[in-house]
Amino acid sequence: MMTLYIKRGCPWCDMAEEWLSQHGHPYQAIDVLSSPGDFASMKRISGQSLAPVLVTNDGRVLADFGPEELPGFLA
């Protein structure tokens, strides 16, 4: 299962969750604003503090993206 680091209230995060759900991609959403440890993990993984950040099962990382980037990244 993929991991999606999000910030609640972030429109890009909402769009990413909607796109992944609509296209049948299972993921676990982690709200980094509710956990300093998860926020630190997202920063370490992505090299920045912006969300969303998607981590695939094979460890690929897509950071600070819009939903239009997901089809190519997940292909």
TORPA-4810 file (N, C-alpha, C, O; in nm, 3 decimals):
<nodes>
NODE_1_0.084_-0.118_0.000_0.000_0.000_0.000_0.089_0.125_0.000_0.188_0.132_0.072_M
NODE_2_0.050_0.221_-0.082_0.126_0.346_-0.089_0.097_0.432_0.034_-0.005_0.416_0.101_M
NODE_3_0.190_0.524_0.061_0.173_0.619_0.170_0.158_0.757_0.110_0.239_0.799_0.027_T
NODE_4_0.055_0.828_0.152_0.031_0.964_0.106_0.037_1.056_0.227_-0.050_1.053_0.314_L
NODE_5_0.141_1.139_0.230_0.153_1.238_0.337_0.071_1.360_0.296_0.088_1.413_0.186_Y
NODE_6_-0.017_1.403_0.384_-0.108_1.512_0.354_-0.110_1.614_0.468_-0.061_1.588_0.578_I
NODE_7_-0.167_1.728_0.436_-0.200_1.829_0.537_-0.350_1.853_0.524_-0.397_1.895_0.418_K
NODE_8_-0.426_1.826_0.628_-0.570_1.848_0.625_-0.599_1.992_0.586_-0.536_2.085_0.637_R
NODE_9_-0.694_2.010_0.494_-0.730_2.142_0.447_-0.653_2.184_0.322_-0.683_2.288_0.263_G
NODE_10_-0.556_2.106_0.282_-0.476_2.134_0.162_-0.554_2.087_0.039_-0.583_1.968_0.027_C
NODE_11_-0.589_2.179_-0.053_-0.668_2.138_-0.169_-0.596_2.038_-0.259_-0.660_1.951_-0.317_P
NODE_12_-0.465_2.049_-0.272_-0.391_1.954_-0.355_-0.392_1.816_-0.291_-0.398_1.715_-0.361_W
NODE_13_-0.387_1.811_-0.160_-0.394_1.684_-0.088_-0.531_1.620_-0.109_-0.541_1.500_-0.133_C
NODE_14_-0.637_1.701_-0.098_-0.773_1.650_-0.121_-0.787_1.595_-0.262_-0.846_1.489_-0.281_D
NODE_15_-0.733_1.668_-0.361_-0.743_1.622_-0.500_-0.664_1.493_-0.521_-0.708_1.404_-0.594_M
NODE_16_-0.548_1.482_-0.457_-0.468_1.359_-0.468_-0.543_1.241_-0.409_-0.546_1.133_-0.469_A
NODE_17_-0.603_1.259_-0.292_-0.680_1.151_-0.230_-0.798_1.110_-0.318_-0.825_0.991_-0.336_E
NODE_18_-0.866_1.209_-0.373_-0.980_1.180_-0.460_-0.936_1.103_-0.584_-1.001_1.006_-0.623_E
NODE_19_-0.827_1.146_-0.646_-0.780_1.080_-0.768_-0.739_0.936_-0.738_-0.779_0.845_-0.810_W
NODE_20_-0.661_0.916_-0.633_-0.617_0.781_-0.599_-0.736_0.690_-0.571_-0.737_0.575_-0.615_L
NODE_21_-0.835_0.739_-0.498_-0.954_0.659_-0.467_-1.033_0.627_-0.593_-1.075_0.513_-0.614_S
NODE_22_-1.054_0.727_-0.677_-1.132_0.707_-0.800_-1.066_0.608_-0.895_-1.134_0.541_-0.972_Q
NODE_23_-0.934_0.600_-0.891_-0.862_0.512_-0.983_-0.818_0.381_-0.918_-0.738_0.307_-0.976_H
NODE_24_-0.870_0.352_-0.801_-0.849_0.223_-0.737_-0.708_0.198_-0.684_-0.664_0.084_-0.677_G
NODE_25_-0.638_0.303_-0.646_-0.504_0.288_-0.590_-0.513_0.293_-0.437_-0.543_0.399_-0.381_H
NODE_26_-0.489_0.181_-0.370_-0.494_0.183_-0.224_-0.378_0.263_-0.166_-0.265_0.255_-0.214_P
NODE_27_-0.408_0.338_-0.063_-0.306_0.421_0.001_-0.343_0.442_0.147_-0.458_0.427_0.188_Y
NODE_28_-0.242_0.478_0.224_-0.262_0.516_0.363_-0.231_0.664_0.372_-0.120_0.706_0.337_Q
NODE_29_-0.326_0.744_0.418_-0.305_0.888_0.434_-0.252_0.916_0.573_-0.304_0.866_0.673_A
NODE_30_-0.147_0.998_0.578_-0.088_1.039_0.706_-0.093_1.191_0.712_-0.030_1.259_0.631_I
NODE_31_-0.167_1.243_0.809_-0.179_1.387_0.826_-0.059_1.437_0.906_-0.049_1.414_1.026_D
NODE_32_0.032_1.504_0.838_0.157_1.545_0.902_0.139_1.661_0.999_0.227_1.687_1.081_V
NODE_33_0.027_1.730_0.991_0.002_1.840_1.084_-0.039_1.791_1.222_-0.034_1.866_1.319_L
NODE_34_-0.080_1.664_1.229_-0.122_1.611_1.359_-0.010_1.535_1.430_-0.028_1.487_1.543_S
NODE_35_0.106_1.524_1.364_0.215_1.449_1.425_0.351_1.507_1.383_0.388_1.498_1.266_S
NODE_36_0.423_1.566_1.477_0.556_1.619_1.443_0.650_1.511_1.388_0.733_1.539_1.302_P
NODE_37_0.637_1.390_1.437_0.722_1.281_1.388_0.693_1.248_1.242_0.786_1.224_1.164_G
NODE_38_0.565_1.245_1.205_0.529_1.219_1.066_0.570_1.334_0.976_0.611_1.312_0.862_D
NODE_39_0.560_1.458_1.026_0.606_1.573_0.949_0.756_1.563_0.923_0.802_1.590_0.813_F
NODE_40_0.831_1.524_1.025_0.976_1.507_1.009_1.008_1.396_0.910_1.101_1.408_0.830_A
NODE_41_0.930_1.288_0.914_0.951_1.178_0.818_0.925_1.224_0.676_1.002_1.192_0.585_S
NODE_42_0.816_1.300_0.656_0.786_1.351_0.522_0.899_1.440_0.472_0.938_1.430_0.355_M
NODE_43_0.951_1.526_0.558_1.061_1.615_0.519_1.187_1.536_0.484_1.257_1.568_0.388_K
NODE_44_1.215_1.433_0.562_1.333_1.350_0.537_1.318_1.276_0.404_1.414_1.268_0.326_R
NODE_45_1.201_1.222_0.378_1.176_1.144_0.257_1.177_1.231_0.132_1.234_1.193_0.029_I
NODE_46_1.113_1.347_0.141_1.092_1.430_0.022_1.192_1.543_0.006_1.207_1.598_-0.103_S
NODE_47_1.260_1.579_0.114_1.354_1.688_0.108_1.291_1.826_0.116_1.357_1.926_0.091_G
NODE_48_1.162_1.831_0.150_1.094_1.960_0.161_0.974_1.946_0.254_0.944_1.836_0.301_Q
NODE_49_0.905_2.057_0.279_0.796_2.055_0.378_0.658_2.071_0.316_0.559_2.086_0.388_S
NODE_50_0.650_2.066_0.184_0.521_2.083_0.117_0.452_1.949_0.097_0.517_1.846_0.080_L
NODE_51_0.321_1.952_0.098_0.241_1.832_0.077_0.152_1.856_-0.045_0.125_1.970_-0.081_A
NODE_52_0.107_1.750_-0.108_0.119_1.609_-0.071_0.254_1.549_-0.114_0.325_1.602_-0.199_P
NODE_53_0.283_1.436_-0.051_0.399_1.354_-0.087_0.349_1.211_-0.095_0.289_1.159_0.000_V
NODE_54_0.375_1.147_-0.208_0.334_1.008_-0.228_0.458_0.920_-0.232_0.554_0.950_-0.302_L
NODE_55_0.454_0.811_-0.155_0.562_0.713_-0.155_0.502_0.580_-0.200_0.409_0.528_-0.139_V
NODE_56_0.556_0.526_-0.309_0.504_0.400_-0.362_0.562_0.282_-0.285_0.653_0.297_-0.204_T
NODE_57_0.507_0.164_-0.313_0.553_0.042_-0.247_0.699_0.013_-0.276_0.768_-0.046_-0.193_N
NODE_58_0.747_0.055_-0.393_0.887_0.029_-0.428_0.979_0.146_-0.390_1.095_0.148_-0.430_D
NODE_59_0.927_0.243_-0.314_1.009_0.349_-0.259_1.024_0.473_-0.345_1.098_0.565_-0.308_G
NODE_60_0.955_0.479_-0.459_0.961_0.601_-0.539_0.883_0.712_-0.469_0.784_0.685_-0.401_R
NODE_61_0.929_0.837_-0.484_0.869_0.950_-0.414_0.827_1.056_-0.514_0.904_1.095_-0.602_V
NODE_62_0.703_1.102_-0.500_0.651_1.215_-0.577_0.613_1.321_-0.474_0.522_1.301_-0.394_L
NODE_63_0.684_1.434_-0.478_0.666_1.538_-0.377_0.601_1.662_-0.436_0.627_1.700_-0.549_A
NODE_64_0.513_1.725_-0.354_0.452_1.853_-0.388_0.398_1.850_-0.531_0.448_1.921_-0.618_D
NODE_65_0.296_1.768_-0.553_0.246_1.743_-0.688_0.099_1.780_-0.699_0.030_1.797_-0.599_F
NODE_66_0.054_1.791_-0.822_-0.087_1.805_-0.854_-0.137_1.674_-0.909_-0.057_1.592_-0.954_G
NODE_67_-0.268_1.650_-0.907_-0.322_1.522_-0.950_-0.292_1.489_-1.096_-0.291_1.372_-1.134_P
NODE_68_-0.267_1.591_-1.177_-0.237_1.565_-1.318_-0.105_1.491_-1.336_-0.079_1.436_-1.443_E
NODE_69_-0.020_1.490_-1.234_0.108_1.421_-1.239_0.097_1.274_-1.203_0.189_1.197_-1.231_E
NODE_70_-0.012_1.233_-1.141_-0.024_1.097_-1.090_-0.029_0.989_-1.200_0.038_0.887_-1.184_L
NODE_71_-0.104_1.006_-1.310_-0.108_0.898_-1.409_0.030_0.862_-1.462_0.063_0.744_-1.471_P
NODE_72_0.111_0.961_-1.497_0.244_0.931_-1.549_0.335_0.871_-1.444_0.414_0.781_-1.474_G
NODE_73_0.326_0.919_-1.321_0.410_0.869_-1.214_0.376_0.725_-1.181_0.465_0.645_-1.154_F
NODE_74_0.248_0.691_-1.181_0.205_0.557_-1.142_0.202_0.458_-1.257_0.175_0.340_-1.235_L
NODE_75_0.228_0.504_-1.379_0.225_0.413_-1.497_0.341_0.317_-1.494_0.355_0.234_-1.584_A
</nodes>
